[in-house]
């Protein structure tokens, strides 16, 4: 596992960098150019996502952005892990787990009991290893024949 990188709150002026990182991370899964082009609008990080209740955090080391995560409250008990993306060259080095652990700790601090997420099918095993369970699926907004797993993680009282 790599050395622990630093996590900080993202800045509004980093929206384009977050979009670029997202697209590189999505391409890691060998999606074709047509799919990535169709998905770009959905994956684009919009500056209006930086609302007070939208928690966006960047993982960086030596000034280099290695990944990011974001959380959006969806109700009284639940919060959504909206994004968790890692630079392709950093996948498999523990950075995704570091972002996950940061997200879980923040969710606990904010008082939510359930973390929900819609996973890329390729990332479902990663989330399952961390304790998230499949709670259903939904149709992709990019391709109607594509199903995306909906996963849940119950927040324990233990740190």
C-alpha positions as CSV (number, residue, x, y, z in Angstrom):
1,X,0.0,0.0,0.0
2,X,1.2,3.5,-0.8
3,X,2.1,6.1,1.8
4,X,-0.9,7.9,3.1
5,X,-1.7,10.9,0.9
6,X,-3.5,14.0,2.3
7,X,-7.2,14.6,1.9
8,X,-8.5,18.2,1.8
9,X,-11.8,19.9,0.8
10,X,-11.9,20.5,-3.0
11,X,-12.0,24.0,-4.4
12,X,-14.6,25.4,-6.8
13,X,-11.8,26.2,-9.4
14,X,-10.9,22.5,-9.5
15,X,-14.2,21.4,-11.2
16,X,-12.5,20.9,-14.6
17,X,-9.6,18.9,-13.0
18,X,-12.1,16.7,-11.3
19,X,-13.9,16.1,-14.6
20,X,-10.7,15.2,-16.3
21,X,-9.7,12.8,-13.5
22,X,-13.2,11.2,-13.6
23,X,-12.9,10.6,-17.4
24,X,-9.4,9.0,-17.0
25,X,-10.6,6.8,-14.2
26,X,-13.7,5.7,-16.1
27,X,-11.5,4.9,-19.2
28,X,-9.4,2.6,-17.0
29,X,-12.2,0.0,-17.3
30,X,-11.7,-0.3,-21.1
31,X,-14.9,1.4,-22.1
32,X,-14.9,2.3,-25.8
33,X,-14.7,5.9,-27.0
34,X,-18.4,6.0,-28.0
35,X,-19.5,5.0,-24.4
36,X,-17.1,7.6,-22.8
37,X,-18.4,10.3,-25.2
38,X,-22.0,9.4,-24.2
39,X,-21.1,9.4,-20.5
40,X,-19.1,12.7,-20.5
41,X,-22.0,14.9,-19.7
42,X,-23.1,12.8,-16.8
43,X,-19.6,12.5,-15.5
44,X,-18.8,16.2,-15.8
45,X,-18.2,17.8,-12.5
46,X,-20.5,20.8,-12.3
47,X,-19.4,23.8,-10.2
48,X,-23.0,24.0,-8.8
49,X,-22.3,20.7,-7.1
50,X,-20.3,22.7,-4.6
51,X,-23.3,23.4,-2.5
52,X,-23.0,23.7,1.3
53,X,-24.3,20.2,1.9
54,X,-22.2,18.6,-0.9
55,X,-18.9,17.3,0.5
56,X,-16.2,17.1,-2.1
57,X,-12.7,16.0,-1.0
58,X,-9.4,15.6,-3.0
59,X,-6.7,13.1,-2.2
60,X,-3.3,14.5,-3.1
61,X,0.4,13.9,-2.6
62,X,3.1,16.4,-3.3
63,X,0.6,18.7,-4.9
64,X,-0.6,16.0,-7.3
65,X,-4.3,15.1,-7.4
66,X,-4.6,11.3,-7.0
67,X,-8.3,11.0,-6.6
68,X,-11.5,12.4,-5.0
69,X,-14.7,11.6,-3.4
70,X,-18.0,13.4,-2.9
71,X,-21.0,12.9,-0.6
72,X,-24.6,14.3,-1.0
73,X,-27.2,14.0,1.8
74,X,-30.3,12.2,0.4
75,X,-32.5,12.1,3.5
76,X,-32.5,12.0,7.3
77,X,-30.7,8.7,7.6
78,X,-28.9,8.3,4.3
79,X,-26.1,10.0,2.4
80,X,-24.9,9.2,-1.1
81,X,-21.3,8.5,-2.1
82,X,-21.8,10.3,-5.4
83,X,-18.2,10.1,-6.6
84,X,-15.1,8.1,-5.8
85,X,-12.5,8.2,-8.6
86,X,-8.8,7.5,-8.5
87,X,-6.1,8.2,-11.1
88,X,-5.6,5.1,-13.2
89,X,-1.9,4.9,-12.3
90,X,-2.9,4.9,-8.6
91,X,-5.6,2.2,-8.8
92,X,-4.7,-0.8,-6.6
93,X,-2.4,1.1,-4.3
94,X,-4.8,1.8,-1.4
95,X,-5.9,5.3,-2.4
96,X,-9.5,4.2,-3.1
97,X,-9.7,2.6,0.3
98,X,-8.2,5.8,1.9
99,X,-11.0,7.8,0.2
100,X,-13.6,5.2,1.3
101,X,-12.4,5.3,4.9
102,X,-12.5,9.1,4.8
103,X,-16.0,9.0,3.5
104,X,-17.2,6.5,6.1
105,X,-15.7,8.6,8.9
106,X,-17.3,11.8,7.6
107,X,-20.7,10.1,7.2
108,X,-20.4,8.9,10.8
109,X,-19.4,12.4,12.0
110,X,-22.3,14.0,10.1
111,X,-24.7,11.6,11.9
112,X,-25.9,9.5,9.0
113,X,-26.6,5.8,9.4
114,X,-26.5,4.6,5.8
115,X,-24.1,5.3,2.9
116,X,-25.7,4.5,-0.5
117,X,-24.0,4.5,-3.9
118,X,-24.6,3.6,-7.5
119,X,-21.5,1.6,-8.6
120,X,-19.9,1.1,-11.9
121,X,-20.3,-2.6,-12.4
122,X,-16.5,-3.0,-12.6
123,X,-16.2,-1.3,-9.1
124,X,-18.8,-3.4,-7.4
125,X,-16.3,-6.0,-6.1
126,X,-14.2,-3.1,-4.6
127,X,-17.2,-1.8,-2.6
128,X,-18.3,-5.3,-1.6
129,X,-14.8,-6.0,-0.2
130,X,-15.3,-2.9,2.0
131,X,-18.6,-4.1,3.3
132,X,-21.2,-2.6,1.0
133,X,-24.0,-4.9,-0.1
134,X,-26.0,-4.8,-3.3
135,X,-29.5,-3.4,-2.5
136,X,-30.8,-3.4,-6.1
137,X,-30.0,-1.9,-9.5
138,X,-31.0,0.9,-11.7
139,X,-30.9,1.6,-15.4
140,X,-28.0,3.6,-16.6
141,X,-28.8,7.1,-17.9
142,X,-26.1,6.7,-20.5
143,X,-27.2,3.3,-22.0
144,X,-30.7,1.9,-21.3
145,X,-29.4,-1.7,-21.7
146,X,-26.8,-1.2,-18.9
147,X,-27.7,-1.9,-15.3
148,X,-25.9,-0.3,-12.4
149,X,-25.7,-1.9,-8.9
150,X,-27.1,0.1,-6.1
151,X,-25.1,-0.6,-2.9
152,X,-25.6,0.2,0.8
153,X,-23.2,0.4,3.7
154,X,-24.5,0.6,7.2
155,X,-22.5,2.9,9.4
156,X,-21.5,1.3,12.7
157,X,-20.9,3.3,15.9
158,X,-17.4,2.0,16.0
159,X,-14.6,4.2,14.6
